[in-house]
Amino acid sequence: MNCDEFVELVTAYLEGTLPAETEQRFVEHLAECDGCDRYLEQIRSTVDNLGHLPAQRMAPEVRDRLLAAFRDWPTG
């Protein structure tokens, strides 16, 4: 597993939804890569600190503008 794949799988790992084989590769990469180890800790910290915030509603027109702005965003 490379670092790009690791980053794409962090959310699934934290949610416990990775297939066993992928999780094993994830954990193996984590043990070898100090950068990804720090990245995972930063994501955990972010979730811990912000995960309890209540969802806020936004005006429908704001939501539509945001969705339109990112509709063609490159995904990789």
N, C-alpha and C positions, 0 to 999 in steps of 0.2 A: 504494500500500500504506500502511496506517496502522500505528501502533505496536502495536496489539493483534494484528493479523495477523502482524506481524514476530515478536513474542514467541512466537506459536504455531508458527512455522516454524524457530526457531533450531536445535532439535535436528536436524531434517531437513537444514538447511543444513550444520551441522557434520559430519554423517554423509555428506554428498555425495549425498543422495537426492532433492533437489528437482528437479522438471522444469526444463528450461532457461529457459523463459519466466518461471516463478515465481522462479527464482534471479536472473534479470536484474532483476526488480522488487525483490527482496530487497536486492540490491547497490545499486541506485539509491536505495532508502530509506536504507540504511546510510550512503551518501555525504552525505545531506541531514540526518540526524538525530543530533545529538550524544548524546542520551539513549540511543538504541538502540545506538549505537557503544559506549558505556560498558557497557550491558547485555550485549552480545555478548562483550566482553572479560572481564566478570565471570564469565560462563558458561564461557568458555574456561579461565580461571584455576581455577575450581572443578573442571572436568574434569581439568585437568593435575594438580591437587593431590590429588584424591580418586579419580580414575579407576583408579589402580593398587591400590586397596585390595581385598583379597579379599572375595568375597561371604561373608556370614555367614548361618548358618542360624538361623532363629527357630523357636520351638516352634509346632507347628501351631495350637494354641489362640490364641496371640498373633496369628498371621497371620490367622486367621478373624475375630478381634475387629477387627483393623485394616481388613480388607476390608469387614466389616459397617458399621463407622463411616463409611467413605467411599463406600459403595455409592450413596447418594442425593446425593452431593456435586454441587453445580451445576457444569456444564461450560461455561457461557458464556451 
